[in-house]
Amino acid sequence: MNEFHEQSASIDQLEKELAIKNRELEVEAALEKVRARTMAMQKSEELADAAQLLFQQIEELGVHPWTSGFQLWDEDRKSVTVWTSTEGVHLPPFKLPATEDPLMIHIADADQKGELLYVDEMGGEALADHYRYMFSLPSLTEIFGKVASEGKAPPVFQVNHAAFFSYGYLLIITREQVPEMWTVFKRFAKVFEQTYTRFLDLRKAEAQAREAKIEAALERVRSRAMAMQKSEELNEVIQVVYDQFTYLNIHIEHTGFILDYKARDDMHIWLADQHGAPSHIKIPYFDSPHWNSFIEAKEKGLDFFANHLSFEAKNKFYRDLFRLIPGLPEDAKEYYFNSPGLAISTVLLDNVGLYIENFLAIVYSDEENKILMRFGKVFQQTYTRFLDLQKAEAQIRESQIQLSLERVRASAMGMHHSDELSDVLSVLFAQFDVLGICPMYTFLSFIDLEKNNFTYRQTGRGGQRVIAQQVIDLGAMDVWNEVVKRWKAAEYNVIETMYV
């Protein structure tokens, strides 16, 4: 009989050991699934899927939490970003202070002390106070409303388990005590640290690749803008800007430069648009949300402002705007009027602005607005160079004109008799050539009102005297009568276009 009892006890012991080993195999298999999913991550956005798998594995090990998720410390460790699921309802990430609620304070203290797991039981008035606090946070009102709408009432008793890793902790809230899972929770926290480290590595690589792509796009804009020689080329530059925003997967349907906005009361715009808008427009002020935001930003010295117009507000804006843009194709107007709304982001630099728009009314993100600012700064630099170039060219041009005038003046001052007027006229012709005007002929006329005629000289290329001197009656041609009328009215700079 004793032998039978000894064998029975031995079998029981073996069964217990086998159960422990089987449990260990189950836990290790669950951990391995999470590790494998972690190593398979190719994009940082896969973090949510990996986390979901982790909590699914915890549940398959026999734990049925009220809430499970992970919480990441912010840089100052005074708050956390919470990624969580409550009773199967996946909640969007939200911020939670770590210095106000007693539970959060205790978790932070435990992490500061280097503990691997913090366990806390809550019930009664303490738990009620905790949920009153959570519901009082403006950022959580809608989130907990979503949980309540699913018929999920908070528990009257719960056990909080915070399993720490380098960047934060796993939070598993159960309705009963599960001390047999404490070691498992700590092991899952270590695996999740690997998961999150992988996430950070991927995010860093993605950020570097994104930055390289942005720099390449900025360089294309910079190169095209640096090659600009005439203001008319701004339509090509803004098209490059449009193309680069598209290249960066920033949804735009319209973009434009606003030139010299500080010195103007209107908007002087060069734009790129896929719906038939002209590339160069000047828009006077009209009462509208966008115009008024623009004026306010100018007055306050802001470098950025954004507008979001509803369907109705957008259509009123465009009805007023299209009155100032004649000739816009009807299909373009139809597109604008039928679009859901309008989202506009505008950056204002030293003397230029740059804006982007989309007609799905999708507000641009902070990251996209930062990229917009970088594009604006690149164009501001090259536009400043372009203005300097224009100024230098204007100075050189003025010097060339003054030199040509001096040559004509010297030839005129050197005359001794009227026959030399044709020589002066030949010098004038040559100076027009020097200045790139390249005339066919030059003419010199002296009007004599008493005799109702004028003395007329004409020279051609190379000093050719086409007409040395000729006296012509003022009434011979109507166009000359018109010229004389303007001359009498002191309109000395008259341009007449004659077609032969």
C-alpha positions in Angstrom: 0.0 0.0 0.0 2.8 2.4 0.9 4.4 1.6 -2.5 1.2 2.5 -4.2 1.0 5.8 -2.4 4.6 6.6 -3.2 4.0 5.8 -6.9 0.8 7.9 -6.9 2.7 10.9 -5.3 5.4 10.5 -7.8 2.9 10.5 -10.7 1.3 13.7 -9.2 4.7 15.3 -9.0 5.5 14.4 -12.6 2.1 15.7 -13.7 2.8 19.0 -11.9 6.2 19.3 -13.5 4.7 18.4 -16.8 2.0 21.0 -16.4 4.7 23.6 -15.5 6.8 22.7 -18.5 3.7 22.8 -20.8 2.8 26.2 -19.4 6.4 27.3 -20.0 6.2 26.1 -23.6 2.9 27.9 -24.0 4.4 31.1 -22.6 7.5 30.8 -24.7 5.5 30.1 -27.9 3.4 33.2 -27.2 6.6 35.3 -26.7 8.1 33.8 -29.8 5.1 34.9 -31.9 5.5 38.4 -30.7 9.3 38.3 -31.3 8.7 37.0 -34.9 6.1 39.7 -35.6 8.5 42.3 -34.2 11.4 41.1 -36.5 9.0 41.1 -39.5 8.1 44.8 -39.0 9.1 46.8 -42.1 7.3 50.1 -41.3 6.9 51.9 -38.0 3.1 52.0 -38.5 3.1 48.2 -37.9 3.7 48.9 -34.1 0.0 48.8 -33.4 -0.3 45.4 -35.1 2.6 44.0 -33.1 1.1 45.4 -29.8 -2.3 43.9 -30.6 -0.7 40.5 -31.1 1.1 40.8 -27.8 -2.1 41.4 -25.9 -3.9 38.7 -27.8 -1.2 36.3 -26.7 -1.7 37.3 -23.1 -5.4 36.7 -23.4 -4.7 33.2 -24.9 -2.7 32.4 -21.8 -5.9 32.7 -19.8 -6.0 36.4 -18.8 -9.1 38.3 -19.7 -8.2 42.0 -18.9 -10.7 44.9 -18.6 -8.0 47.0 -20.2 -4.6 46.2 -21.8 -2.2 48.5 -23.6 1.2 50.2 -23.4 2.0 53.7 -22.1 5.1 55.6 -23.3 6.8 58.2 -21.2 7.0 61.7 -22.6 10.5 63.3 -22.6 9.9 65.1 -19.3 8.3 62.0 -17.7 5.4 64.1 -16.5 2.9 62.5 -18.8 2.4 59.4 -20.9 1.0 58.6 -24.4 -1.5 55.9 -23.9 -2.2 53.2 -26.5 -5.0 50.9 -25.1 -7.9 48.7 -25.7 -10.8 48.4 -23.2 -13.0 45.3 -23.4 -12.2 44.9 -27.1 -12.8 48.6 -27.9 -9.6 50.0 -29.5 -9.1 53.6 -28.4 -7.1 56.3 -30.3 -3.8 57.3 -28.6 -4.2 60.0 -25.9 -2.1 61.9 -23.4 -2.4 61.3 -19.7 -0.7 63.3 -16.9 1.5 61.3 -14.6 1.5 63.8 -11.7 -2.2 64.1 -10.7 -4.0 60.8 -10.2 -2.7 58.6 -7.3 -2.4 55.5 -9.5 -0.3 57.3 -12.1 1.9 58.8 -9.3 2.5 55.4 -7.8 3.3 53.9 -11.2 5.8 56.7 -11.9 7.4 56.2 -8.4 7.8 52.4 -9.0 9.4 53.0 -12.3 11.8 55.6 -10.8 12.8 53.0 -8.1 13.7 50.5 -10.9 10.9 48.0 -10.1 10.1 45.6 -12.9 6.4 45.2 -12.0 3.9 47.3 -10.0 0.7 45.7 -8.8 -2.1 47.7 -7.2 -5.6 46.7 -6.2 -8.4 49.3 -6.4 -12.0 49.3 -5.3 -14.6 51.3 -3.5 -14.3 55.1 -3.3 -10.7 55.1 -4.4 -11.6 53.4 -7.7 -14.6 55.7 -8.1 -12.4 58.7 -7.6 -10.0 57.4 -10.2 -12.6 57.1 -12.9 -14.2 60.5 -12.0 -10.7 61.9 -12.6 -10.3 60.1 -15.9 -13.7 61.2 -17.1 -12.9 64.8 -16.1 -10.1 65.1 -18.6 -11.3 67.0 -21.7 -9.2 64.8 -24.0 -10.8 61.6 -22.6 -14.5 62.6 -22.6 -15.1 61.5 -26.1 -12.9 58.4 -25.7 -14.7 57.1 -22.6 -18.0 58.0 -24.2 -17.1 55.6 -27.0 -16.5 52.8 -24.4 -19.8 53.6 -22.6 -21.7 53.5 -26.0 -20.4 49.9 -26.4 -22.1 49.0 -23.0 -18.8 48.6 -21.2 -19.2 49.8 -17.6 -16.1 50.4 -15.5 -15.4 47.6 -12.9 -16.1 48.1 -9.2 -12.9 46.3 -8.4 -9.7 46.0 -10.5 -6.1 45.0 -10.2 -3.6 47.2 -12.1 -0.4 45.6 -13.4 2.4 47.9 -14.8 5.2 45.9 -16.3 8.1 48.3 -17.0 10.5 48.5 -19.9 12.9 51.2 -21.0 10.5 53.5 -22.7 7.4 53.0 -20.5 5.3 50.1 -19.3 2.6 47.6 -20.3 -0.6 48.2 -18.4 -2.9 45.2 -17.9 -6.0 45.8 -15.7 -7.9 42.6 -14.6 -11.1 42.2 -12.6 -9.4 39.6 -10.3 -6.0 38.8 -8.9 -3.6 36.8 -11.2 -0.3 36.4 -9.3 0.6 33.4 -11.4 0.9 35.9 -14.4 3.2 38.4 -12.7 6.4 36.8 -14.1 4.8 36.4 -17.5 3.9 40.1 -17.6 7.5 41.0 -16.9 8.7 38.7 -19.7 6.2 40.2 -22.1 7.5 43.7 -21.1 11.0 42.6 -22.1 9.8 41.4 -25.4 7.8 44.6 -26.0 11.0 46.6 -25.3 12.5 44.7 -28.3 9.4 45.5 -30.3 9.5 49.2 -29.4 13.3 49.4 -30.0 12.6 47.9 -33.5 9.9 50.5 -34.0 12.3 53.4 -33.1 14.9 52.0 -35.5 12.4 51.8 -38.3 11.1 55.3 -37.5 14.6 56.7 -37.5 15.3 55.0 -40.9 12.0 56.3 -42.3 12.7 59.8 -41.0 16.2 59.7 -42.6 14.7 58.5 -45.9 12.0 61.1 -45.7 14.5 63.8 -45.0 16.6 62.8 -48.0 13.5 62.9 -50.2 12.6 66.4 -48.9 16.1 67.7 -49.4 16.1 66.3 -53.0 12.8 68.1 -53.6 14.0 71.3 -52.1 17.2 71.1 -54.3 15.1 70.8 -57.4 13.2 74.0 -56.5 16.4 75.7 -55.5 18.1 74.8 -58.8 15.2 76.0 -60.9 14.8 79.2 -59.0 18.6 79.9 -59.1 18.5 79.6 -62.9 15.7 82.2 -63.2 16.7 85.2 -65.3 13.2 86.8 -66.0 10.2 87.2 -63.8 8.1 85.4 -66.4 10.0 82.2 -65.4 8.1 82.2 -62.1 5.4 80.1 -63.7 8.0 77.4 -64.3 9.4 77.7 -60.8 6.0 77.3 -59.1 5.2 74.3 -61.3 8.4 72.7 -60.0 7.1 73.4 -56.5 3.8 71.8 -57.3 5.5 68.7 -58.7 7.7 68.4 -55.6 4.8 68.5 -53.2 3.2 65.8 -55.2 6.5 63.8 -55.2 6.4 64.1 -51.4 2.9 62.7 -51.3 1.5 65.9 -49.9 -2.0 66.3 -51.4 -2.2 69.6 -53.2 -4.4 70.8 -56.1 -3.2 74.4 -56.2 -0.1 76.2 -55.0 1.2 79.8 -55.5 3.8 82.4 -54.7 2.5 85.7 -53.3 5.1 88.3 -54.3 6.1 91.5 -52.4 3.1 91.1 -50.2 4.3 93.5 -47.5 4.4 96.4 -50.0 1.1 95.7 -51.8 -2.5 95.9 -50.9 -3.5 93.3 -53.5 -2.3 89.7 -54.0 0.3 89.4 -56.8 0.3 85.6 -57.4 2.2 83.2 -59.7 0.4 79.8 -59.4 0.3 76.2 -60.5 -3.1 74.5 -60.8 -4.4 71.5 -62.6 -7.9 72.9 -63.3 -7.3 75.7 -65.8 -6.5 78.7 -63.5 -4.2 81.3 -65.1 -0.6 81.2 -64.0 -0.3 84.9 -63.2 -3.0 86.9 -61.5 -3.4 90.1 -59.3 -6.3 90.0 -56.9 -7.6 93.1 -55.2 -9.0 92.9 -51.7 -12.5 91.5 -51.2 -14.2 90.6 -48.0 -13.6 86.8 -47.3 -12.2 84.6 -44.5 -9.0 83.9 -46.4 -8.3 87.6 -47.4 -9.1 88.7 -43.8 -6.8 86.1 -42.3 -4.0 87.2 -44.7 -4.4 90.8 -43.6 -4.4 89.9 -40.0 -1.3 87.8 -40.4 0.5 90.7 -42.2 -0.5 93.1 -39.4 0.7 90.8 -36.7 3.9 89.8 -38.4 2.9 86.1 -38.5 4.8 83.7 -40.7 2.0 81.1 -41.0 -1.8 81.0 -41.1 -4.3 78.4 -42.3 -7.9 78.4 -43.3 -10.5 75.7 -43.5 -13.7 76.5 -45.5 -16.9 74.4 -45.5 -18.7 73.6 -48.8 -20.9 76.7 -48.5 -18.1 79.1 -47.4 -15.8 77.8 -50.1 -18.4 78.4 -52.8 -19.1 82.0 -51.6 -15.3 82.6 -51.7 -15.0 81.4 -55.2 -18.1 83.2 -56.5 -16.5 86.4 -55.3 -13.1 85.5 -56.6 -14.2 84.4 -60.1 -15.6 87.8 -60.7 -12.0 89.0 -60.6 -10.6 86.3 -62.9 -12.2 86.6 -66.3 -11.9 83.8 -68.8 -11.7 80.9 -66.4 -13.0 77.7 -68.1 -16.5 76.6 -67.1 -15.4 73.1 -66.3 -12.8 74.5 -63.9 -15.5 76.5 -62.1 -17.7 73.4 -62.0 -14.9 71.5 -60.3 -14.3 74.2 -57.7 -18.0 74.6 -56.9 -18.6 70.8 -56.6 -15.6 70.1 -54.4 -16.3 69.3 -50.7 -14.5 72.3 -49.2 -11.2 74.1 -49.1 -8.1 73.7 -46.9 -5.3 76.4 -47.3 -2.0 76.7 -45.5 0.1 79.8 -46.1 3.7 80.7 -45.0 4.8 84.4 -45.1 8.6 85.1 -45.4 10.5 88.4 -45.8 8.8 89.5 -49.0 7.2 86.4 -50.5 4.5 84.0 -49.4 3.8 80.4 -50.5 0.5 78.6 -50.1 -0.9 75.2 -50.8 -4.6 74.2 -51.2 -6.7 71.1 -51.6 -10.4 70.9 -52.3 -11.1 67.8 -50.2 -10.9 70.2 -47.2 -8.2 67.9 -45.6 -6.3 70.1 -43.1 -2.6 69.9 -43.6 -0.6 68.3 -40.7 2.1 70.0 -38.7 4.7 68.0 -40.6 3.3 69.1 -43.9 3.2 72.7 -42.8 6.8 72.5 -41.7 7.7 71.2 -45.1 5.8 74.1 -46.7 7.8 76.5 -44.6 11.0 74.9 -45.8 9.9 75.3 -49.4 9.0 79.0 -48.7 12.5 79.7 -47.2 14.2 78.1 -50.2 12.3 80.3 -52.6 12.8 83.4 -50.4 16.5 82.9 -50.6 16.5 82.5 -54.4 13.9 85.2 -54.9 16.2 87.6 -53.0 19.0 86.7 -55.2 16.8 87.2 -58.3 15.8 90.7 -57.1 19.5 91.5 -56.5 20.3 90.2 -60.0 17.5 92.3 -61.5 18.8 95.4 -59.6 22.4 94.8 -60.8 21.2 94.2 -64.4 19.1 97.4 -64.2 22.2 99.3 -63.0 24.3 97.9 -65.8 21.6 98.7 -68.3 21.4 102.3 -67.0 25.1 102.6 -67.3 24.9 101.4 -70.9 22.1 103.9 -71.7 24.1 106.8 -70.2 27.2 105.9 -72.2 25.1 105.7 -75.4 23.5 109.0 -74.6 26.9 110.6 -74.0 28.1 109.3 -77.5 25.1 110.9 -79.2 25.5 114.1 -77.1 29.2 114.3 -78.0 28.4 113.9 -81.7 25.7 116.6 -81.6 28.0 119.0 -79.7 30.7 118.5 -82.3 28.5 119.6 -85.2 29.5 122.7 -87.2 26.7 122.9 -89.7 23.2 121.4 -90.2 24.4 118.9 -92.9 26.0 117.0 -90.0 22.6 116.2 -88.5 22.5 113.0 -90.5 25.8 112.0 -89.0 24.4 112.5 -85.5 21.4 110.4 -86.6 23.7 107.6 -87.7 25.4 107.7 -84.3 22.0 107.4 -82.7 21.2 104.4 -84.9 24.4 102.7 -83.9 23.7 103.3 -80.1 20.2 101.8 -80.5 22.0 98.7 -81.9 24.4 98.7 -79.0 21.5 98.7 -76.6 19.9 95.8 -78.4 17.0 97.8 -79.8 18.1 97.0 -83.4 15.9 99.5 -85.4 15.4 99.3 -89.2 15.7 103.1 -89.5 16.0 106.2 -87.3 14.2 109.5 -88.1 14.7 113.1 -87.1 12.1 115.7 -87.8 12.0 119.5 -87.1 8.5 120.9 -87.1 7.8 124.4 -88.5 4.2 125.4 -87.5 4.4 128.7 -89.4 5.1 127.0 -92.7 3.0 123.9 -91.7 5.8 121.5 -92.6 8.6 119.6 -91.1 12.2 118.9 -92.2 12.7 115.1 -92.2 15.9 113.0 -92.1 16.3 109.2 -92.2 19.3 107.0 -91.7 19.8 103.2 -91.9 22.3 100.6 -90.8 26.0 101.4 -91.1 25.4 105.2 -91.4 23.4 104.9 -94.6 21.6 108.1 -95.4 18.3 107.0 -96.7 16.9 110.5 -96.8 19.5 113.3 -96.2 16.9 116.1 -95.9 13.4 116.4 -97.0 10.6 119.0 -96.3 7.2 117.5 -96.0 3.8 119.2 -95.6 2.2 118.4 -92.2 -1.1 117.5 -93.9 0.4 114.9 -96.1 -0.5 112.1 -93.7 -3.2 111.9 -91.0 -0.8 110.2 -88.6 1.5 113.1 -88.7 -1.3 115.5 -87.9 -2.0 113.3 -84.8 1.6 113.4 -83.8 1.7 117.2 -84.1 -1.5 117.5 -82.0 0.1 115.5 -79.2 3.3 117.5 -79.5 1.4 120.8 -79.1 -0.3 119.3 -76.0 3.2 118.6 -74.6 2.8 114.9 -75.0 6.4 114.4 -76.0 6.8 110.7 -75.5 4.4 109.4 -78.2 4.5 105.9 -79.7 2.8 105.4 -83.0 2.5 101.9 -84.4 2.2 101.7 -88.2 1.5 98.6 -90.2 2.5 98.3 -93.8 
